[in-house]
Amino acid sequence: MNELLLGQPVLVTGAASGIGRAVALRLAADGRSLALLDRDTDNLAVAAKEAEAGGAGEVVPLAADVTHAAGVAAALDRAVDALGPLAGLVSAAGILEPGGLADVTPESWQRHLDVNTTGVLTLLQQGAPRLRDGGAIVVISSNAARVPRTGMLAYAASKAATSALARCAGLELAARGIRCNVLEPGSTDTPMQRDLWPDPEAGRRAALEGDPGAFRVGIPLGRIARPEDVAEVAAFLLSDAARHVTLQQLFVDGGASL
Ligand SMILES: NC(=O)c1ccc[n+]([C@@H]2O[C@H](COP(=O)([O-])OP(=O)(O)OC[C@H]3O[C@@H](n4cnc5c(N)ncnc54)[C@H](O)[C@@H]3O)[C@@H](O)[C@H]2O)c1
């Protein structure tokens, strides 16, 4: 356990699954206190128990939907009441519904914006006043924010807006010594990724080797990321080791965005 991280609580959204859960468990191993927010209450309870067992200080599960601003504000208040002013915020909650130019529906477009973009704006707007000066923010966007993908139009657009809004927010928050960085993962082995692959082996092969029909070049490192690969980078960006790093958009995708 890193003694310096005791008393530096972090709030993680999307903490019930995949990358958000991996971030929570990685921070737990450092002994951080955690506020874990998700709308999936059953899996949130499981992740909270895992974080406690994994060495976290205090763990506060927060059942909330990032599209409900009042609920997010109330959840942040509960986190601060229990843990004190936050040292970090991690935004990992997100959705992906396949759809391209011809078939994306207005409803699906709006859902992506509501969760992936406005949800992040809400977290940063509500979270910044509850964050200590000198704190850190990590926003999980996607490499689709900068690399066009077939069949992911609304998702990619929502993530591009998210990467931009996070860096603009970070520019304003720099005056308080708050750092704000964006992680842009590629294919990562989580429920979101598995849902995209009706045939898991074919999907995996197309991601690794590339798929000319979908204009994908493959993954040079030859592996699908584990959620822990992204969590490790998030933990670094939250830590004092990254004290002079802010406003960055970092691909964590094995080179897939070349
Ligand atoms: N898995 C990948 O290949 C991949 C690649 C690039 C980026 N990402 C991004 O990483 C983040 C985490 O994705 P994941 O793969 O772990 O997905 P996941 O589906 O495993 O987990 C997402 C979590 O977000 C929660 N969530 C969704 N909408 C919410 C809402 N409105 N309010 C509160 N919680 C909500 C879900 O309940 C779930 O627990 C997402 O932002 C995703 O876009 C994932």
The ligand as an SDF file (V2000), in Angstrom:
LIG
                    3D

 44 48  0  0  0  0  0  0  0  0999 V2000
  -14.4140   -2.0730  -24.1320 N   0  0  0  0  0  0  0  0  0  0  0  0
  -13.8610   -1.3990  -25.1180 C   0  0  0  0  0  0  0  0  0  0  0  0
  -13.3800   -1.9910  -26.1060 O   0  0  0  0  0  0  0  0  0  0  0  0
  -13.7690    0.1060  -25.0410 C   0  0  0  0  0  0  0  0  0  0  0  0
  -12.9760    0.7450  -26.0020 C   0  0  0  0  0  0  0  0  0  0  0  0
  -12.8730    2.1350  -25.9630 C   0  0  0  0  0  0  0  0  0  0  0  0
  -13.5420    2.8560  -24.9960 C   0  0  0  0  0  0  0  0  0  0  0  0
  -14.3100    2.2220  -24.0790 N   0  0  0  0  0  0  0  0  0  0  0  0
  -14.9990    3.0530  -23.0870 C   0  0  0  0  0  0  0  0  0  0  0  0
  -14.6450    2.6310  -21.7840 O   0  0  0  0  0  0  0  0  0  0  0  0
  -15.7200    2.9260  -20.8850 C   0  0  0  0  0  0  0  0  0  0  0  0
  -16.0650    1.6530  -20.1090 C   0  0  0  0  0  0  0  0  0  0  0  0
  -16.5510    0.6980  -21.0450 O   0  0  0  0  0  0  0  0  0  0  0  0
  -16.5410   -0.8780  -20.7630 P   0  0  0  0  0  0  0  0  0  0  0  0
  -16.0120   -1.5360  -21.9630 O   0  0  0  0  0  0  0  0  0  0  0  0
  -15.9490   -1.1200  -19.4380 O   0  0  0  0  0  0  0  0  0  0  0  0
  -18.1210   -1.1290  -20.7660 O   0  0  0  0  0  0  0  0  0  0  0  0
  -19.0800   -1.9270  -19.7780 P   0  0  0  0  0  0  0  0  0  0  0  0
  -20.3650   -1.9990  -20.4880 O   0  0  0  0  0  0  0  0  0  0  0  0
  -18.4190   -3.1760  -19.3150 O   0  0  0  0  0  0  0  0  0  0  0  0
  -19.1960   -0.9460  -18.5180 O   0  0  0  0  0  0  0  0  0  0  0  0
  -19.8430    0.2940  -18.6170 C   0  0  0  0  0  0  0  0  0  0  0  0
  -20.4540    0.6180  -17.2680 C   0  0  0  0  0  0  0  0  0  0  0  0
  -21.0780    1.9030  -17.3830 O   0  0  0  0  0  0  0  0  0  0  0  0
  -22.3360    1.8320  -16.7230 C   0  0  0  0  0  0  0  0  0  0  0  0
  -23.2530    2.8170  -17.2890 N   0  0  0  0  0  0  0  0  0  0  0  0
  -23.7070    2.8880  -18.5590 C   0  0  0  0  0  0  0  0  0  0  0  0
  -24.5670    3.9040  -18.6800 N   0  0  0  0  0  0  0  0  0  0  0  0
  -24.6520    4.4880  -17.4590 C   0  0  0  0  0  0  0  0  0  0  0  0
  -25.3930    5.5860  -16.9560 C   0  0  0  0  0  0  0  0  0  0  0  0
  -26.2430    6.2700  -17.7290 N   0  0  0  0  0  0  0  0  0  0  0  0
  -25.2320    5.9340  -15.6620 N   0  0  0  0  0  0  0  0  0  0  0  0
  -24.4040    5.2270  -14.8530 C   0  0  0  0  0  0  0  0  0  0  0  0
  -23.6930    4.1700  -15.2750 N   0  0  0  0  0  0  0  0  0  0  0  0
  -23.8200    3.8050  -16.5650 C   0  0  0  0  0  0  0  0  0  0  0  0
  -22.8400    0.4130  -16.9790 C   0  0  0  0  0  0  0  0  0  0  0  0
  -23.8430    0.0430  -16.0470 O   0  0  0  0  0  0  0  0  0  0  0  0
  -21.5430   -0.3720  -16.8370 C   0  0  0  0  0  0  0  0  0  0  0  0
  -21.3390   -0.7900  -15.5090 O   0  0  0  0  0  0  0  0  0  0  0  0
  -16.8750    3.4320  -21.7360 C   0  0  0  0  0  0  0  0  0  0  0  0
  -16.9180    4.8400  -21.6630 O   0  0  0  0  0  0  0  0  0  0  0  0
  -16.5040    2.9610  -23.1260 C   0  0  0  0  0  0  0  0  0  0  0  0
  -17.0630    3.7700  -24.1260 O   0  0  0  0  0  0  0  0  0  0  0  0
  -14.4480    0.8510  -24.0760 C   0  0  0  0  0  0  0  0  0  0  0  0
  1  2  1  0
  2  3  2  0
  2  4  1  0
  4  5  1  0
  4 44  2  0
  5  6  2  0
  6  7  1  0
  7  8  2  0
  8  9  1  0
  8 44  1  0
  9 10  1  0
  9 42  1  0
 10 11  1  0
 11 12  1  0
 11 40  1  0
 12 13  1  0
 13 14  1  0
 14 15  2  0
 14 16  1  0
 14 17  1  0
 17 18  1  0
 18 19  2  0
 18 20  1  0
 18 21  1  0
 21 22  1  0
 22 23  1  0
 23 24  1  0
 23 38  1  0
 24 25  1  0
 25 26  1  0
 25 36  1  0
 26 27  1  0
 26 35  1  0
 27 28  2  0
 28 29  1  0
 29 30  1  0
 29 35  2  0
 30 31  1  0
 30 32  2  0
 32 33  1  0
 33 34  2  0
 34 35  1  0
 36 37  1  0
 36 38  1  0
 38 39  1  0
 40 41  1  0
 40 42  1  0
 42 43  1  0
M  CHG  2   8   1  16  -1
M  END
$$$$
